[in-house]
Amino acid sequence: MNVLTLAQLIADNALQGKRVFIRSDLNVPQDDAGAITDDTRIRASIPAIKMALEAGAAVMVTSHLGRPIEGEFKPSDSLQPVAERIAQLLGQSAELKQNWVDGVEVAVGQVVVLENCRVNKGEKKDDEALARKMAALCDIYVNDAFGTSHRAEATTHGIAKYAPIAVAGPLLAAELDALGKALLAPKKPLAAIVAGSKVSTKLTILKSLADKVDQLIVGGGIANTFMLAAGLPIGKSLAEPDLVEEARSIMAKMMARGATVPIPTDVVCAKEFSKDAVATVKAATDVEADDMILDIGPETAAAIAKQLLSAGTIVWNGPMGVFEFDQFGNGTKVLAQAIADSDGFSIAGGGDTLAAIAKYNISDKVSYISTGGGAFLEFLEGKTLPAVAVLEIRAKG
């Protein structure tokens, strides 16, 4: 991706005395009392803030939090807990500023947190007047929120059009570098794992990847639909029979390129969906009418692991089975371990994928873990991310 970065500006000593507006992704989970239950996104945002402060800037940082109604601020929408955590992590004050659109006081060496940006009327619709007002607050705009880069909003897109200078922060730059390495210039062979409950939600991703990858590994309910397309019985398993022809066309496209969509040769079944369900391993040809397929079998898992160990690049989105129940987690566990053991470059994204990475304790073995769910998926689909596209335009001058 051809974008200017905060690091480049700092190398040119361009931040001294400047007002810097950072759009971070501070949308953290909270309990009923408003306490932050996972501060991963806040910690990920700190490097950009520190870089700007150390380079002599006056720093403003904002984010959305939750789903506020524009123009109707409620205490539960407030970034106050986030501001307090930022202050703790920085070891200095991070005052929260309300009603900031028309002006903010911030001194060099100071950081202020601008209240929940989605409370501002026009934020989600990328209102030009709002974007221009926000752009007027700063000398330099920094987008460090990859997780919202697939949305054209006032703080992710509009402000970048009108700010004097617009650049990518370190987190956004790292995401773009990792995704580009995995999909735009991958070391071959390229293996993609696309799993989940429905083909329909990942159909455009599957079609896009079918033109690029050497192995397209499917799991979960998606694999069941591909099994149907291959003429295998799936019992009462979750599947989308109306998309069987789409699955066949993807398999045919891959075959024509000399690439593969591995179809499970064995599966793990149960008669019911529950944490206490009895798991039975069966050949893929032996699934009975009242069986539910809840994981790939050990033979299939071993074959996929072998493929992954020889891959040059691995893209992972989605678990192979119902890994939340241990008796249906072996497929995902074996796949996770193979990714951990692979010498190839690996990138993983999506909520369930991150949960599996945490469960099987391989976070330090995955080359890059994407912070953006929707943005990660849209990049895989080959879609243009509006917040990135505008930075590319600004980089051209």
Residue pairs with C-beta under 8 A, 6 or more apart in sequence:
1 176
1 177
1 180
1 388
1 392
2 392
2 395
2 396
3 167
3 168
3 173
3 176
3 388
3 391
3 392
3 394
3 395
4 165
4 166
4 167
4 168
4 391
4 394
4 395
5 167
5 168
5 169
5 170
5 173
6 48
6 51
6 52
6 142
6 144
6 167
6 168
6 169
6 170
6 173
7 51
7 170
7 173
8 167
9 15
9 55
9 140
9 165
9 167
10 51
10 55
13 55
14 140
14 165
15 52
15 55
15 56
15 57
15 140
16 55
16 56
16 57
17 56
17 57
17 58
17 108
18 56
18 57
18 58
18 138
18 139
18 140
19 57
19 58
19 60
19 106
19 137
19 138
19 139
19 140
20 52
20 57
20 58
20 59
20 60
20 138
20 139
20 140
20 141
20 142
21 60
21 61
21 62
21 134
21 137
21 138
21 140
21 141
21 142
21 159
21 163
22 45
22 48
22 49
22 52
22 59
22 60
22 61
22 62
22 142
22 144
22 169
23 61
23 62
23 63
23 117
23 141
23 142
23 143
23 144
23 145
23 148
23 155
23 156
23 159
24 41
24 45
24 48
24 49
24 61
24 62
24 63
24 144
24 145
24 169
25 41
25 44
25 45
25 63
25 144
25 145
25 146
25 147
25 148
25 171
25 371
25 372
26 41
26 42
26 45
26 61
26 63
26 65
26 79
26 82
27 41
27 63
27 64
27 65
27 66
27 147
28 36
28 37
28 38
28 39
28 40
28 41
28 42
28 65
28 82
29 36
29 37
29 38
30 36
30 37
30 81
31 37
34 76
34 81
35 81
36 42
36 81
36 82
36 85
39 85
41 147
41 371
42 82
42 85
42 86
42 89
43 89
44 171
44 371
45 61
45 63
45 86
45 144
45 171
46 86
46 89
46 90
47 170
47 171
48 142
48 144
48 169
48 170
48 171
49 59
49 61
49 86
49 90
49 111
50 90
51 170
52 59
52 142
53 59
53 90
53 109
53 111
56 108
56 109
57 108
57 140
58 106
58 107
58 108
58 109
58 110
59 106
59 110
59 111
59 112
60 97
60 100
60 104
60 106
60 111
60 112
60 113
60 114
60 137
60 138
61 86
61 94
61 111
61 112
61 113
61 114
62 79
62 100
62 113
62 114
62 115
62 116
62 117
62 155
63 79
63 82
63 116
63 117
63 145
64 116
64 117
64 118
64 123
64 148
64 155
65 77
65 78
65 79
65 82
65 116
65 118
66 76
66 77
66 116
67 118
68 74
68 77
68 116
68 118
68 119
70 118
70 119
70 120
70 121
70 122
70 123
70 124
71 119
71 120
71 121
72 119
73 115
73 116
73 119
77 116
77 118
77 119
78 96
78 115
78 116
79 96
79 113
79 114
79 115
79 116
80 96
82 113
83 94
83 95
83 96
83 113
84 94
86 94
86 111
86 113
87 93
87 94
90 111
92 111
93 110
93 111
94 111
94 112
94 113
95 112
95 113
96 112
96 113
96 115
97 104
97 112
97 113
97 114
97 115
98 115
99 115
100 114
100 115
100 137
101 120
101 130
101 133
101 134
102 133
103 137
104 112
104 114
104 137
106 112
117 123
117 154
117 155
118 124
120 130
120 154
121 127
121 130
122 129
122 130
122 154
123 130
123 153
123 154
123 155
124 151
124 153
124 154
125 153
125 154
126 152
126 153
126 154
126 157
126 158
127 154
127 158
128 158
130 154
130 158
131 154
131 157
131 158
131 159
131 161
131 162
132 158
132 162
134 154
134 155
134 158
134 159
135 141
135 158
135 159
135 161
135 162
135 163
135 164
136 162
138 163
138 164
139 163
139 164
139 165
140 163
140 164
140 165
140 166
140 167
141 159
141 160
141 163
141 165
141 166
141 167
142 166
142 167
142 168
142 169
143 149
143 156
143 160
143 166
143 167
143 168
143 169
143 172
143 387
143 391
144 168
144 169
144 170
144 171
144 172
145 156
145 171
145 172
145 387
146 171
146 172
146 175
146 176
146 370
146 371
146 372
146 375
147 371
147 372
147 373
147 374
147 375
148 156
148 372
148 375
148 387
149 156
149 172
149 372
149 375
149 385
149 386
149 387
149 388
150 372
150 374
150 375
150 378
150 383
150 385
150 386
150 387
151 157
151 374
151 386
151 387
152 158
152 386
152 387
156 386
156 387
157 386
157 387
157 390
159 166
160 166
160 387
160 390
160 391
160 394
161 390
161 394
165 394
166 390
166 391
166 394
167 391
167 394
168 176
168 388
168 391
171 371
172 388
174 368
175 368
175 370
175 371
175 372
175 375
176 388
178 347
178 367
178 368
178 370
179 347
179 370
179 376
179 379
181 313
181 345
181 347
182 190
182 313
182 315
182 345
182 347
182 368
183 212
183 315
183 379
183 380
186 212
186 312
186 313
186 345
187 312
187 313
187 344
187 345
188 214
188 312
188 313
189 214
189 215
189 310
189 311
189 312
189 313
190 212
190 213
190 214
190 215
190 311
190 312
190 313
190 314
190 315
191 213
191 214
191 215
191 217
191 307
191 308
191 311
191 313
191 314
191 315
191 344
192 209
192 212
192 213
192 215
192 216
192 217
192 314
192 315
192 316
192 317
192 380
193 217
193 218
193 219
193 314
193 315
193 316
193 317
193 318
193 320
193 335
194 202
194 205
194 206
194 209
194 216
194 217
194 218
194 219
194 222
194 317
194 318
194 380
195 217
195 218
195 219
195 220
195 222
195 223
195 317
195 318
195 319
195 320
196 202
196 219
196 220
196 221
196 222
196 317
196 318
196 352
197 220
197 221
197 222
197 238
198 221
198 222
198 238
198 240
199 206
199 221
199 222
199 225
199 226
199 240
199 243
199 246
199 247
200 240
200 243
202 222
202 317
202 318
202 377
203 243
203 246
204 381
205 317
205 377
205 380
205 381
206 216
206 218
206 222
206 250
207 250
208 380
208 381
208 382
209 216
209 315
209 380
210 216
210 250
210 253
210 254
210 259
211 253
211 257
213 259
213 315
214 259
214 260
214 311
215 259
215 260
215 261
215 262
215 307
215 311
216 250
216 254
216 259
216 260
216 261
217 261
217 262
217 304
217 307
218 226
218 261
219 296
219 318
219 319
219 320
219 321
219 331
219 332
219 335
220 238
220 318
220 319
220 320
220 321
221 237
221 238
221 239
221 240
222 318
223 263
223 264
223 293
223 296
223 320
224 234
224 237
224 238
224 239
224 293
225 239
225 240
225 241
225 243
225 244
225 247
226 247
226 251
226 261
226 263
227 234
227 239
227 263
227 264
227 284
227 293
228 234
228 239
228 241
228 244
228 247
229 244
229 245
229 247
229 248
229 251
230 251
230 263
232 263
232 284
232 285
232 287
233 285
233 286
233 287
233 288
233 289
234 287
234 291
234 293
235 269
235 287
235 288
235 289
235 290
235 291
235 292
235 293
236 289
236 290
236 291
236 292
237 287
237 291
237 292
237 293
238 292
250 261
251 261
254 260
254 261
262 300
262 303
262 304
262 307
263 284
264 284
264 296
264 297
264 300
265 283
265 284
265 297
265 299
265 300
265 303
266 281
266 282
266 283
266 284
266 296
266 297
266 298
266 299
266 300
267 281
267 282
267 284
267 287
267 293
267 295
267 296
267 297
267 300
268 279
268 280
268 281
268 282
268 293
268 294
268 295
268 296
268 297
268 321
268 327
268 328
268 330
268 331
269 279
269 280
269 281
269 282
269 287
269 288
269 291
269 292
269 293
269 294
270 277
270 278
270 279
270 280
270 291
270 292
270 294
270 328
271 277
271 278
271 290
271 291
271 292
272 292
273 292
273 294
273 322
274 325
275 324
275 325
277 294
277 325
277 327
277 328
278 327
279 294
279 295
279 327
279 328
280 291
281 297
281 298
282 291
282 297
283 297
284 297
284 300
287 293
294 321
294 322
294 325
294 328
295 320
295 321
295 322
295 323
295 328
295 329
295 330
295 331
295 332
296 304
296 320
296 321
296 331
297 331
298 330
298 334
300 331
301 320
301 330
301 331
301 334
301 335
302 334
304 334
304 335
304 338
305 334
305 335
305 337
305 338
306 338
308 314
308 335
308 338
308 339
308 342
308 344
309 338
309 341
309 342
311 342
311 344
312 344
312 345
313 344
313 345
313 346
314 339
314 342
314 344
314 345
314 346
314 347
315 346
315 347
315 348
315 380
316 335
316 339
316 346
316 347
316 348
316 349
316 353
316 366
317 348
317 349
317 350
317 353
317 376
317 377
317 380
318 350
318 352
318 353
319 331
319 332
319 352
319 353
319 356
320 331
320 332
320 335
321 328
321 329
321 330
321 331
321 332
322 328
322 329
323 329
323 331
323 332
323 333
323 356
323 359
329 359
332 356
332 360
333 360
336 356
336 357
336 360
336 362
337 360
337 362
339 346
339 348
339 362
339 365
339 366
340 360
340 362
340 365
340 366
341 365
345 367
345 368
346 366
346 367
346 368
347 366
347 367
347 368
347 369
347 370
348 354
348 357
348 366
348 368
348 369
348 370
349 369
349 370
349 371
349 372
349 373
349 376
349 377
350 370
350 373
350 376
350 377
351 373
354 369
357 363
357 366
357 369
363 369
370 376
375 385
378 385
379 385
